[in-house]
Amino acid sequence: MLSRFYLCIAFLFLSGCQPDDTSETLRVQVLDADKNFNRMAQEKGVAEAFVFYADENVVKPTAGQQPVVGKFALMESFKKNPPGNTKLLWTPLKAEASGRLGYTLGSYTVHTKTPDGQRDTILYGMYVSIWKRKNDGSWRYVFDTGNPTPGPAVLN
């Protein structure tokens, strides 16, 4: 009887030592969501991508203004301030996820042309997006913010 007890304890201990590939699967899903978000921004435009990938309760801080709260408010903010001659590119450098939440951290580059198209201003920065897994398995960002850096951002 005692040997059965020890066998059960050993089984429970060893089963707890198995690598958790669930968190790795979720990490890859969040990373892929961020990459697909960027791809959509390049193909269909920044506004459409930001609205599509936003959660209904998104919070998007905006420099010098109150944060945009909610998907409807995000759509309205893009209508009031369309990206115009601005191209935003980003690359996730790190991603983590567990359960229904994840985050991505990466670098971005903003290219803005003057109205006459003669000059291109380039800005660099780091961003962080917090993602939420929906019931259908898709990922939507619930918070997205960034800050400028003096040149292309890297993680050491």
N, C-alpha and C positions, 0 to 999 in steps of 0.2 A: 504494500500500500504506500509506504514511504517513497519507494522508488518511482511510483507513478506521480507522486507530488513533485519530486525533483525533475522528472521528465517534463511535466507541464510547465514548471518554472523555467527550465532551460529553453523550451519551445517559445514561451512568451518573450524571454530575453533575446533570443536569436531573431525572432520575427521583428523585434524593435530595432535590430541592427541593420535591417535591409535598407539600401539607399532609397530615398524618397524621390522617385522620378516624377511624381506629380508636380512638385514645385518647379522642376526643370521644364516640364511640359508647359506649365503656366507662364514661366519666364519667357520661353520661346514664343508663346502666343501673344504676350504683351509686346515683345520686340517686333514681331511680325505686324501687329496692329499699327505700331508707330511707323514702320517702314511703308505700309500700305497707305497710311494717312499722308505721308510725304509724297508718295507716288501720285495719289489723287490730287494733291495740291499742285503738282507740276502739270498734270494732264487736264484738270478741270478748273483750276484756280484755287487760290488760298481760301476765299470766302466759302465756296461750296464744300471744300474739304473740312474746314473748321466746323461748319454747321453739321455736316454729315456725321463726323466722329464725336460730336459733343453729346454728353449725357443730358437728359432733360433738366437736371439740376446743376448744370455746369457753373463753375465760378472761374471767371477769367479776369485777373487783375489787368488794369490798363494804366500805363505811366501817367501820373498827374491827374488821374480821374478816379471816380469810384469804380469798383470792380463791376464787370458785367455779370449778372446772376440770372441763370436760366437760358434755355436754348432759344426761346422766342426773343429775349433781349439781345442775345448774340446775333441772331439774324438781323434785328433792327440796327445794331451797331455797325454791321457790315453795309447795310443800305445807306446809313448816314455817312460813313467813312469808307468808301470802297477802296480796295488796295491799289487800283489804278496801275501805274507803271512800276509797281513793286513786285519783285520776285523773291520768295522766301524758300530757302532750301535748308533742310536739317538732316542730321545723322545721329541716330541714337548710339551712345557710347557704352551705356550700362542699362540693364533692366533687371528687375527683381519682381517676383509675384508670389503670393500665398493666398489661398482661399479665393475670395472674390475681389481682392485689390492687388494692384501692382503699380510700379512706377517706371518711367524711363527718364534717363538723364542724357543729354547730348549737346551737340554744338549746332549752331545755326549761322547762316549767312543771309543777309538781306541785300539785294541789289535794287537800287532805285535810280531810274533814269529821269533826267530833267524833262519837262514837258516837250522841249524841242528834240529830245532824244540824243543830244550831243554829249552829255556827261553822265557817267555812271558812278553813283556813290555806293560804297560797299561798307557794310557794318557787320560786326561779328558778335557772337554771344553764346551763352550757355542757356539751356532750358531744362525745365523739369515738368513732366506731365504725370498726374496721378490717374490711374485707370481703374475702372470698375467692370467686372464681368457681369453681363446681363444674363437673364434666365435662358436665353437662346444660345449662350456660349460666346457671343460676340463681346468685344471690349470697346468701351466708350470712355473718353477722358472726362473726369469730373473737375479737374483743376489743371490749368496750364499757365505757366509763367516763365519768364526768361529775364536775363540781365546781360548788358553789353560787356564785352571783353575787348582788350586793346588789339587783339589779332585772333586768328583761328584758335578756338578753344580746344584744349587737350586735357585728359585726365592722367595724372602721374601715378 
